[in-house]
Amino acid sequence: MIEFSDAQIGQFHDDGFVVVERLIDADTVARAAARSLVADCVSSAARFHPTAISAIYSRYKRHGGDTMDESFLPILWTADGYRTAFLDDR
């Protein structure tokens, strides 16, 4: 059984992931990181919290607002048919 420290649990609550140390050797981690793919699907109605700032996801926040920047997290579809325009250019 893996036990997490209070710091790791706090990191999960803040950033949505946990750094697990010393369970996998560094070479394996480096090889896996080179082959990693992440896909995020988030509601188009999602907004950033005004005080709980994520070190990871705050970089995708639109400047001056609480919405996500569609350049990084495009909207695939909404109930009214909206879709980020550049998706259809590809």
N, C-alpha and C positions, 0 to 999 in steps of 0.2 A: 504494500500500500504506500502511495506517495502522500506525504504530508507537506502542506504549503505553509510558509511563514506568513505572519501578519502583513509584511511588506509585499509579498507576492499576491496575497488576497486583495490588498489595496490596489496593486497595479492592475489586477483583473477588473476591479470595479471602475478604475479610472480610464483604462485604455482598452479593455475588452480582450486582453490576452495576458498570458503569464510567461515570464522567462523562467524556464526550468533549467537549472544549472547542475552540472556534474552527473547527469543521467545518461548522456550520450557524449562520446568523445568529440573533440573539436573538429577533427577531420571529417567525421560523418556529418556534423552540423554544417560545415562549409560546403560539402557536396550537395546536401539537401537544399540549402539556401540558394544555390545556383540553379536549382530546378523547381523552385517554388512558384506557384501561381495562386493568386488570391482574387476571388470574385466577390464583391459586395453588392447585395441587393437591399435597397433601403426604400421605404415608402417615399413617394414624391412630396408628401405632406410633412415629412420629418423636419424638425428644426433643431438647431444647436441650443443647448442649455446656456443661459446667460452667465452662470458662475462655475459650473463644472466643466473645466476646460481639458480636453483630451490632447495629450502630446502628439498623438498619432493623427486623429481625425480632424483636429482644428485647422490643419493646413489646407483642408478642402472647403473651408468656410468662405462664403462670399464676403469680401471686404465691406464693412459697414452694415452688415445685416446678420441675420441668424439662419440664413438658408445655405444650402450646399451649392458649390460652384459646379454648374453643369459641364464645364470643361473637363472636370475630373470624374464626376459622378453623373453621367447623362441620364435623363429621364427616358426610360424605354417606352412607357405608356401611362396614361391616366384614364380615368373613367370617361372623361369628356373628349378623349382622342388626342390630347397633347403628346408630343414627342419632341425631344431635343432635335433641333433642325439638322445639325451636322451628321446625325446618324444616317439620314437618307442620302447623304452625299457620297457614301462609300459603296 
